[in-house]
Amino acid sequence: MTPDPSPRETPPKGMSPEKYARLKAEAKAPYKGLRKFIYGAIGASGMIGAFIFLTQLLAGRDVSNALPNLAVQLGVIALVVVLYRLEKKD
């Protein structure tokens, strides 16, 4: 007698189907909403930083420091976009 490996498709007694579906989705990908929020916050931070360093470059103020910092901010934005797209695939 082997146990049935297929997951339960019907909700337990006393639980609505919507809540059961939401709990199954959360068990499949824990903290997905939190990760998306963090990606958004880090992406916004990168965009603000990139804007600041871009304006410093356009003003010609401390170009030797602003250019690498702008590159770092653009790298952060690119990383967040890649991670967010990978998150959406699932």
Biopython code that builds the backbone (N, CA, C, O; Angstrom):
import numpy as np
from Bio.PDB.StructureBuilder import StructureBuilder

atoms = [
    (1, "MET", "N", (0.829, -1.182, 0.000)),
    (1, "MET", "CA", (0.000, 0.000, 0.000)),
    (1, "MET", "C", (0.873, 1.245, 0.000)),
    (1, "MET", "O", (1.497, 1.595, 1.002)),
    (2, "THR", "N", (0.898, 1.882, -1.115)),
    (2, "THR", "CA", (1.658, 3.131, -1.197)),
    (2, "THR", "C", (0.681, 4.296, -1.124)),
    (2, "THR", "O", (-0.427, 4.225, -1.655)),
    (3, "PRO", "N", (1.099, 5.360, -0.466)),
    (3, "PRO", "CA", (0.195, 6.523, -0.388)),
    (3, "PRO", "C", (0.063, 7.193, -1.752)),
    (3, "PRO", "O", (0.967, 7.128, -2.585)),
    (4, "ASP", "N", (-1.065, 7.826, -1.956)),
    (4, "ASP", "CA", (-1.330, 8.509, -3.222)),
    (4, "ASP", "C", (-0.477, 9.777, -3.293)),
    (4, "ASP", "O", (-0.659, 10.674, -2.471)),
    (5, "PRO", "N", (0.464, 9.878, -4.268)),
    (5, "PRO", "CA", (1.344, 11.031, -4.330)),
    (5, "PRO", "C", (0.675, 12.291, -4.890)),
    (5, "PRO", "O", (1.215, 13.388, -4.753)),
    (6, "SER", "N", (-0.493, 12.142, -5.518)),
    (6, "SER", "CA", (-1.143, 13.324, -6.086)),
    (6, "SER", "C", (-1.707, 14.202, -4.969)),
    (6, "SER", "O", (-2.251, 13.689, -3.991)),
    (7, "PRO", "N", (-1.581, 15.517, -5.112)),
    (7, "PRO", "CA", (-2.078, 16.409, -4.078)),
    (7, "PRO", "C", (-3.599, 16.434, -4.052)),
    (7, "PRO", "O", (-4.264, 16.107, -5.034)),
    (8, "ARG", "N", (-4.111, 16.818, -2.940)),
    (8, "ARG", "CA", (-5.555, 16.890, -2.754)),
    (8, "ARG", "C", (-6.100, 18.026, -3.611)),
    (8, "ARG", "O", (-5.563, 19.134, -3.591)),
    (9, "GLU", "N", (-7.150, 17.760, -4.354)),
    (9, "GLU", "CA", (-7.736, 18.769, -5.234)),
    (9, "GLU", "C", (-8.945, 19.454, -4.618)),
    (9, "GLU", "O", (-9.329, 20.540, -5.051)),
    (10, "THR", "N", (-9.540, 18.837, -3.624)),
    (10, "THR", "CA", (-10.698, 19.447, -2.988)),
    (10, "THR", "C", (-10.286, 20.000, -1.627)),
    (10, "THR", "O", (-9.470, 19.399, -0.929)),
    (11, "PRO", "N", (-10.852, 21.144, -1.254)),
    (11, "PRO", "CA", (-10.474, 21.733, 0.035)),
    (11, "PRO", "C", (-11.013, 20.912, 1.200)),
    (11, "PRO", "O", (-12.036, 20.239, 1.071)),
    (12, "PRO", "N", (-10.324, 20.967, 2.338)),
    (12, "PRO", "CA", (-10.826, 20.277, 3.517)),
    (12, "PRO", "C", (-12.174, 20.874, 3.951)),
    (12, "PRO", "O", (-12.540, 21.978, 3.548)),
    (13, "LYS", "N", (-12.882, 20.134, 4.760)),
    (13, "LYS", "CA", (-14.182, 20.609, 5.243)),
    (13, "LYS", "C", (-14.003, 21.916, 6.004)),
    (13, "LYS", "O", (-13.067, 22.075, 6.787)),
    (14, "GLY", "N", (-14.915, 22.841, 5.761)),
    (14, "GLY", "CA", (-14.901, 24.108, 6.469)),
    (14, "GLY", "C", (-13.991, 25.165, 5.849)),
    (14, "GLY", "O", (-13.859, 26.259, 6.398)),
    (15, "MET", "N", (-13.365, 24.858, 4.719)),
    (15, "MET", "CA", (-12.482, 25.832, 4.074)),
    (15, "MET", "C", (-13.030, 26.146, 2.688)),
    (15, "MET", "O", (-13.416, 25.249, 1.938)),
    (16, "SER", "N", (-13.059, 27.434, 2.363)),
    (16, "SER", "CA", (-13.570, 27.827, 1.057)),
    (16, "SER", "C", (-12.572, 27.440, -0.034)),
    (16, "SER", "O", (-11.369, 27.393, 0.220)),
    (17, "PRO", "N", (-13.053, 27.166, -1.229)),
    (17, "PRO", "CA", (-12.148, 26.805, -2.330)),
    (17, "PRO", "C", (-11.146, 27.920, -2.666)),
    (17, "PRO", "O", (-10.005, 27.643, -3.037)),
    (18, "GLU", "N", (-11.580, 29.179, -2.535)),
    (18, "GLU", "CA", (-10.679, 30.301, -2.822)),
    (18, "GLU", "C", (-9.515, 30.334, -1.838)),
    (18, "GLU", "O", (-8.365, 30.527, -2.230)),
    (19, "LYS", "N", (-9.822, 30.145, -0.565)),
    (19, "LYS", "CA", (-8.772, 30.166, 0.453)),
    (19, "LYS", "C", (-7.827, 28.974, 0.268)),
    (19, "LYS", "O", (-6.614, 29.102, 0.439)),
    (20, "TYR", "N", (-8.388, 27.827, -0.081)),
    (20, "TYR", "CA", (-7.565, 26.645, -0.307)),
    (20, "TYR", "C", (-6.621, 26.853, -1.491)),
    (20, "TYR", "O", (-5.450, 26.479, -1.429)),
    (21, "ALA", "N", (-7.136, 27.452, -2.571)),
    (21, "ALA", "CA", (-6.295, 27.729, -3.743)),
    (21, "ALA", "C", (-5.188, 28.725, -3.395)),
    (21, "ALA", "O", (-4.051, 28.568, -3.840)),
    (22, "ARG", "N", (-5.515, 29.748, -2.601)),
    (22, "ARG", "CA", (-4.518, 30.736, -2.192)),
    (22, "ARG", "C", (-3.437, 30.108, -1.313)),
    (22, "ARG", "O", (-2.256, 30.422, -1.459)),
    (23, "LEU", "N", (-3.839, 29.226, -0.408)),
    (23, "LEU", "CA", (-2.870, 28.548, 0.451)),
    (23, "LEU", "C", (-1.985, 27.584, -0.341)),
    (23, "LEU", "O", (-0.798, 27.450, -0.046)),
    (24, "LYS", "N", (-2.554, 26.918, -1.340)),
    (24, "LYS", "CA", (-1.750, 26.037, -2.189)),
    (24, "LYS", "C", (-0.724, 26.833, -2.983)),
    (24, "LYS", "O", (0.423, 26.411, -3.124)),
    (25, "ALA", "N", (-1.140, 27.991, -3.503)),
    (25, "ALA", "CA", (-0.213, 28.836, -4.262)),
    (25, "ALA", "C", (0.906, 29.351, -3.356)),
    (25, "ALA", "O", (2.059, 29.425, -3.779)),
    (26, "GLU", "N", (0.574, 29.705, -2.118)),
    (26, "GLU", "CA", (1.589, 30.195, -1.180)),
    (26, "GLU", "C", (2.550, 29.074, -0.792)),
    (26, "GLU", "O", (3.744, 29.316, -0.613)),
    (27, "ALA", "N", (2.042, 27.858, -0.662)),
    (27, "ALA", "CA", (2.921, 26.733, -0.321)),
    (27, "ALA", "C", (3.843, 26.390, -1.496)),
    (27, "ALA", "O", (4.974, 25.949, -1.293)),
    (28, "LYS", "N", (3.364, 26.591, -2.704)),
    (28, "LYS", "CA", (4.182, 26.299, -3.888)),
    (28, "LYS", "C", (5.300, 27.321, -4.057)),
    (28, "LYS", "O", (6.411, 26.962, -4.445)),
    (29, "ALA", "N", (5.019, 28.586, -3.772)),
    (29, "ALA", "CA", (6.017, 29.661, -3.922)),
    (29, "ALA", "C", (5.936, 30.586, -2.708)),
    (29, "ALA", "O", (5.303, 31.640, -2.773)),
    (30, "PRO", "N", (6.576, 30.196, -1.596)),
    (30, "PRO", "CA", (6.462, 30.996, -0.384)),
    (30, "PRO", "C", (7.072, 32.388, -0.543)),
    (30, "PRO", "O", (8.103, 32.562, -1.192)),
    (31, "TYR", "N", (6.418, 33.358, 0.057)),
    (31, "TYR", "CA", (6.882, 34.754, 0.092)),
    (31, "TYR", "C", (7.015, 35.390, -1.290)),
    (31, "TYR", "O", (7.818, 36.306, -1.466)),
    (32, "LYS", "N", (6.256, 34.930, -2.258)),
    (32, "LYS", "CA", (6.353, 35.481, -3.606)),
    (32, "LYS", "C", (5.954, 36.960, -3.620)),
    (32, "LYS", "O", (6.611, 37.772, -4.272)),
    (33, "GLY", "N", (4.912, 37.302, -2.925)),
    (33, "GLY", "CA", (4.478, 38.697, -2.865)),
    (33, "GLY", "C", (5.514, 39.587, -2.199)),
    (33, "GLY", "O", (5.754, 40.711, -2.642)),
    (34, "LEU", "N", (6.126, 39.085, -1.137)),
    (34, "LEU", "CA", (7.168, 39.849, -0.446)),
    (34, "LEU", "C", (8.379, 40.051, -1.350)),
    (34, "LEU", "O", (8.957, 41.138, -1.388)),
    (35, "ARG", "N", (8.761, 39.006, -2.076)),
    (35, "ARG", "CA", (9.902, 39.134, -2.989)),
    (35, "ARG", "C", (9.620, 40.163, -4.077)),
    (35, "ARG", "O", (10.498, 40.959, -4.412)),
    (36, "LYS", "N", (8.417, 40.161, -4.629)),
    (36, "LYS", "CA", (8.067, 41.142, -5.657)),
    (36, "LYS", "C", (8.108, 42.555, -5.096)),
    (36, "LYS", "O", (8.551, 43.481, -5.775)),
    (37, "PHE", "N", (7.649, 42.727, -3.863)),
    (37, "PHE", "CA", (7.697, 44.047, -3.231)),
    (37, "PHE", "C", (9.141, 44.497, -3.046)),
    (37, "PHE", "O", (9.473, 45.652, -3.310)),
    (38, "ILE", "N", (9.998, 43.588, -2.593)),
    (38, "ILE", "CA", (11.414, 43.922, -2.387)),
    (38, "ILE", "C", (12.073, 44.272, -3.722)),
    (38, "ILE", "O", (12.853, 45.222, -3.798)),
    (39, "TYR", "N", (11.764, 43.510, -4.772)),
    (39, "TYR", "CA", (12.312, 43.828, -6.091)),
    (39, "TYR", "C", (11.873, 45.229, -6.528)),
    (39, "TYR", "O", (12.670, 45.992, -7.074)),
    (40, "GLY", "N", (10.625, 45.557, -6.290)),
    (40, "GLY", "CA", (10.129, 46.884, -6.653)),
    (40, "GLY", "C", (10.816, 47.989, -5.867)),
    (40, "GLY", "O", (11.168, 49.029, -6.425)),
    (41, "ALA", "N", (11.008, 47.764, -4.561)),
    (41, "ALA", "CA", (11.660, 48.777, -3.729)),
    (41, "ALA", "C", (13.119, 48.971, -4.143)),
    (41, "ALA", "O", (13.595, 50.104, -4.226)),
    (42, "ILE", "N", (13.820, 47.884, -4.398)),
    (42, "ILE", "CA", (15.228, 47.994, -4.813)),
    (42, "ILE", "C", (15.324, 48.617, -6.205)),
    (42, "ILE", "O", (16.228, 49.409, -6.472)),
    (43, "GLY", "N", (14.396, 48.262, -7.087)),
    (43, "GLY", "CA", (14.379, 48.865, -8.412)),
    (43, "GLY", "C", (14.119, 50.361, -8.351)),
    (43, "GLY", "O", (14.748, 51.132, -9.077)),
    (44, "ALA", "N", (13.193, 50.780, -7.485)),
    (44, "ALA", "CA", (12.919, 52.209, -7.327)),
    (44, "ALA", "C", (14.142, 52.926, -6.768)),
    (44, "ALA", "O", (14.468, 54.034, -7.194)),
    (45, "SER", "N", (14.810, 52.298, -5.825)),
    (45, "SER", "CA", (16.030, 52.882, -5.265)),
    (45, "SER", "C", (17.098, 53.041, -6.338)),
    (45, "SER", "O", (17.772, 54.069, -6.401)),
    (46, "GLY", "N", (17.251, 52.033, -7.177)),
    (46, "GLY", "CA", (18.217, 52.103, -8.270)),
    (46, "GLY", "C", (17.871, 53.196, -9.270)),
    (46, "GLY", "O", (18.759, 53.875, -9.785)),
    (47, "MET", "N", (16.585, 53.365, -9.545)),
    (47, "MET", "CA", (16.171, 54.401, -10.489)),
    (47, "MET", "C", (16.411, 55.793, -9.920)),
    (47, "MET", "O", (16.842, 56.695, -10.639)),
    (48, "ILE", "N", (16.136, 55.967, -8.644)),
    (48, "ILE", "CA", (16.397, 57.266, -8.014)),
    (48, "ILE", "C", (17.896, 57.561, -8.025)),
    (48, "ILE", "O", (18.314, 58.671, -8.354)),
    (49, "GLY", "N", (18.702, 56.558, -7.662)),
    (49, "GLY", "CA", (20.151, 56.740, -7.678)),
    (49, "GLY", "C", (20.680, 57.028, -9.068)),
    (49, "GLY", "O", (21.546, 57.885, -9.242)),
    (50, "ALA", "N", (20.164, 56.314, -10.062)),
    (50, "ALA", "CA", (20.602, 56.540, -11.444)),
    (50, "ALA", "C", (20.232, 57.952, -11.892)),
    (50, "ALA", "O", (21.017, 58.610, -12.574)),
    (51, "PHE", "N", (19.057, 58.415, -11.518)),
    (51, "PHE", "CA", (18.645, 59.775, -11.877)),
    (51, "PHE", "C", (19.584, 60.811, -11.253)),
    (51, "PHE", "O", (19.997, 61.764, -11.913)),
    (52, "ILE", "N", (19.912, 60.614, -9.986)),
    (52, "ILE", "CA", (20.796, 61.559, -9.290)),
    (52, "ILE", "C", (22.177, 61.573, -9.936)),
    (52, "ILE", "O", (22.718, 62.645, -10.206)),
    (53, "PHE", "N", (22.749, 60.412, -10.184)),
    (53, "PHE", "CA", (24.081, 60.370, -10.775)),
    (53, "PHE", "C", (24.072, 60.859, -12.228)),
    (53, "PHE", "O", (25.053, 61.447, -12.685)),
    (54, "LEU", "N", (22.980, 60.624, -12.952)),
    (54, "LEU", "CA", (22.873, 61.138, -14.311)),
    (54, "LEU", "C", (22.846, 62.663, -14.309)),
    (54, "LEU", "O", (23.497, 63.301, -15.136)),
    (55, "THR", "N", (22.089, 63.248, -13.375)),
    (55, "THR", "CA", (22.064, 64.711, -13.304)),
    (55, "THR", "C", (23.427, 65.263, -12.909)),
    (55, "THR", "O", (23.819, 66.332, -13.378)),
    (56, "GLN", "N", (24.160, 64.545, -12.048)),
    (56, "GLN", "CA", (25.512, 64.989, -11.703)),
    (56, "GLN", "C", (26.426, 64.941, -12.922)),
    (56, "GLN", "O", (27.238, 65.843, -13.128)),
    (57, "LEU", "N", (26.294, 63.892, -13.729)),
    (57, "LEU", "CA", (27.097, 63.805, -14.953)),
    (57, "LEU", "C", (26.751, 64.921, -15.925)),
    (57, "LEU", "O", (27.641, 65.533, -16.517)),
    (58, "LEU", "N", (25.465, 65.186, -16.089)),
    (58, "LEU", "CA", (25.046, 66.233, -17.019)),
    (58, "LEU", "C", (25.512, 67.614, -16.549)),
    (58, "LEU", "O", (25.778, 68.499, -17.362)),
    (59, "ALA", "N", (25.606, 67.785, -15.237)),
    (59, "ALA", "CA", (26.072, 69.057, -14.694)),
    (59, "ALA", "C", (27.592, 69.152, -14.726)),
    (59, "ALA", "O", (28.153, 70.229, -14.523)),
    (60, "GLY", "N", (28.257, 68.030, -14.979)),
    (60, "GLY", "CA", (29.711, 68.016, -15.023)),
    (60, "GLY", "C", (30.349, 68.050, -13.651)),
    (60, "GLY", "O", (31.503, 68.456, -13.508)),
    (61, "ARG", "N", (29.618, 67.634, -12.655)),
    (61, "ARG", "CA", (30.080, 67.690, -11.273)),
    (61, "ARG", "C", (30.660, 66.342, -10.866)),
    (61, "ARG", "O", (29.939, 65.345, -10.855)),
    (62, "ASP", "N", (31.916, 66.291, -10.540)),
    (62, "ASP", "CA", (32.604, 65.098, -10.035)),
    (62, "ASP", "C", (32.361, 63.876, -10.941)),
    (62, "ASP", "O", (31.892, 62.834, -10.484)),
    (63, "VAL", "N", (32.683, 64.028, -12.205)),
    (63, "VAL", "CA", (32.419, 63.005, -13.214)),
    (63, "VAL", "C", (33.143, 61.698, -12.895)),
    (63, "VAL", "O", (32.604, 60.620, -13.147)),
    (64, "SER", "N", (34.350, 61.778, -12.346)),
    (64, "SER", "CA", (35.122, 60.556, -12.073)),
    (64, "SER", "C", (34.452, 59.670, -11.024)),
    (64, "SER", "O", (34.658, 58.456, -11.028)),
    (65, "ASN", "N", (33.663, 60.247, -10.136)),
    (65, "ASN", "CA", (32.928, 59.437, -9.152)),
    (65, "ASN", "C", (31.511, 59.117, -9.615)),
    (65, "ASN", "O", (30.981, 58.048, -9.313)),
    (66, "ALA", "N", (30.911, 60.027, -10.335)),
    (66, "ALA", "CA", (29.513, 59.845, -10.733)),
    (66, "ALA", "C", (29.343, 58.748, -11.781)),
    (66, "ALA", "O", (28.344, 58.029, -11.760)),
    (67, "LEU", "N", (30.291, 58.609, -12.686)),
    (67, "LEU", "CA", (30.159, 57.616, -13.757)),
    (67, "LEU", "C", (30.144, 56.170, -13.234)),
    (67, "LEU", "O", (29.267, 55.403, -13.630)),
    (68, "PRO", "N", (31.086, 55.769, -12.354)),
    (68, "PRO", "CA", (30.999, 54.403, -11.818)),
    (68, "PRO", "C", (29.747, 54.178, -10.963)),
    (68, "PRO", "O", (29.166, 53.093, -10.968)),
    (69, "ASN", "N", (29.346, 55.209, -10.240)),
    (69, "ASN", "CA", (28.136, 55.076, -9.429)),
    (69, "ASN", "C", (26.897, 54.916, -10.302)),
    (69, "ASN", "O", (25.990, 54.154, -9.966)),
    (70, "LEU", "N", (26.858, 55.630, -11.414)),
    (70, "LEU", "CA", (25.744, 55.466, -12.353)),
    (70, "LEU", "C", (25.737, 54.044, -12.912)),
    (70, "LEU", "O", (24.679, 53.429, -13.044)),
    (71, "ALA", "N", (26.913, 53.529, -13.236)),
    (71, "ALA", "CA", (26.996, 52.156, -13.755)),
    (71, "ALA", "C", (26.489, 51.143, -12.729)),
    (71, "ALA", "O", (25.811, 50.182, -13.095)),
    (72, "VAL", "N", (26.807, 51.344, -11.467)),
    (72, "VAL", "CA", (26.329, 50.444, -10.407)),
    (72, "VAL", "C", (24.810, 50.505, -10.314)),
    (72, "VAL", "O", (24.151, 49.471, -10.207)),
    (73, "GLN", "N", (24.251, 51.715, -10.353)),
    (73, "GLN", "CA", (22.796, 51.864, -10.266)),
    (73, "GLN", "C", (22.094, 51.210, -11.460)),
    (73, "GLN", "O", (21.054, 50.572, -11.301)),
    (74, "LEU", "N", (22.661, 51.371, -12.638)),
    (74, "LEU", "CA", (22.074, 50.731, -13.823)),
    (74, "LEU", "C", (22.183, 49.211, -13.732)),
    (74, "LEU", "O", (21.290, 48.496, -14.187)),
    (75, "GLY", "N", (23.274, 48.713, -13.147)),
    (75, "GLY", "CA", (23.419, 47.279, -12.921)),
    (75, "GLY", "C", (22.384, 46.752, -11.944)),
    (75, "GLY", "O", (21.848, 45.659, -12.130)),
    (76, "VAL", "N", (22.102, 47.524, -10.906)),
    (76, "VAL", "CA", (21.072, 47.136, -9.930)),
    (76, "VAL", "C", (19.713, 47.063, -10.612)),
    (76, "VAL", "O", (18.950, 46.122, -10.392)),
    (77, "ILE", "N", (19.418, 48.053, -11.436)),
    (77, "ILE", "CA", (18.131, 48.056, -12.147)),
    (77, "ILE", "C", (18.032, 46.839, -13.064)),
    (77, "ILE", "O", (16.992, 46.182, -13.109)),
    (78, "ALA", "N", (19.102, 46.536, -13.792)),
    (78, "ALA", "CA", (19.094, 45.380, -14.693)),
    (78, "ALA", "C", (18.903, 44.076, -13.916)),
    (78, "ALA", "O", (18.150, 43.200, -14.341)),
    (79, "LEU", "N", (19.582, 43.954, -12.788)),
    (79, "LEU", "CA", (19.444, 42.749, -11.964)),
    (79, "LEU", "C", (18.017, 42.580, -11.452)),
    (79, "LEU", "O", (17.471, 41.476, -11.467)),
    (80, "VAL", "N", (17.426, 43.665, -11.005)),
    (80, "VAL", "CA", (16.056, 43.598, -10.494)),
    (80, "VAL", "C", (15.081, 43.208, -11.610)),
    (80, "VAL", "O", (14.155, 42.430, -11.382)),
    (81, "VAL", "N", (15.286, 43.740, -12.799)),
    (81, "VAL", "CA", (14.407, 43.392, -13.925)),
    (81, "VAL", "C", (14.515, 41.897, -14.235)),
    (81, "VAL", "O", (13.504, 41.230, -14.455)),
    (82, "VAL", "N", (15.735, 41.380, -14.252)),
    (82, "VAL", "CA", (15.930, 39.949, -14.525)),
    (82, "VAL", "C", (15.278, 39.102, -13.439)),
    (82, "VAL", "O", (14.583, 38.134, -13.747)),
    (83, "LEU", "N", (15.493, 39.452, -12.181)),
    (83, "LEU", "CA", (14.905, 38.680, -11.086)),
    (83, "LEU", "C", (13.381, 38.742, -11.112)),
    (83, "LEU", "O", (12.714, 37.740, -10.852)),
    (84, "TYR", "N", (12.829, 39.908, -11.423)),
    (84, "TYR", "CA", (11.376, 40.045, -11.480)),
    (84, "TYR", "C", (10.795, 39.201, -12.619)),
    (84, "TYR", "O", (9.752, 38.566, -12.458)),
    (85, "ARG", "N", (11.462, 39.198, -13.751)),
    (85, "ARG", "CA", (10.979, 38.376, -14.871)),
    (85, "ARG", "C", (11.059, 36.892, -14.554)),
    (85, "ARG", "O", (10.168, 36.128, -14.926)),
    (86, "LEU", "N", (12.119, 36.476, -13.869)),
    (86, "LEU", "CA", (12.210, 35.071, -13.453)),
    (86, "LEU", "C", (11.097, 34.724, -12.469)),
    (86, "LEU", "O", (10.551, 33.621, -12.500)),
    (87, "GLU", "N", (10.772, 35.662, -11.609)),
    (87, "GLU", "CA", (9.700, 35.455, -10.631)),
    (87, "GLU", "C", (8.348, 35.326, -11.325)),
    (87, "GLU", "O", (7.514, 34.522, -10.909)),
    (88, "LYS", "N", (8.127, 36.105, -12.370)),
    (88, "LYS", "CA", (6.849, 36.051, -13.085)),
    (88, "LYS", "C", (6.675, 34.775, -13.888)),
    (88, "LYS", "O", (5.544, 34.360, -14.144)),
    (89, "LYS", "N", (7.781, 34.139, -14.294)),
    (89, "LYS", "CA", (7.681, 32.895, -15.069)),
    (89, "LYS", "C", (7.008, 31.789, -14.266)),
    (89, "LYS", "O", (6.271, 30.972, -14.818)),
    (90, "ASP", "N", (7.259, 31.767, -12.988)),
    (90, "ASP", "CA", (6.715, 30.690, -12.137)),
    (90, "ASP", "C", (5.280, 30.842, -11.879)),
    (90, "ASP", "O", (4.688, 30.017, -11.183)),
]
sb = StructureBuilder()
sb.init_structure("model")
sb.init_model(0)
sb.init_chain("A")
sb.init_seg("    ")
for serial, (resi, resn, name, xyz) in enumerate(atoms, 1):
    if name == "N":
        sb.init_residue(resn, " ", resi, " ")
    sb.init_atom(name, np.array(xyz, "f"), 0.0, 1.0, " ", f" {name:<3s}", serial, name[0])
structure = sb.get_structure()
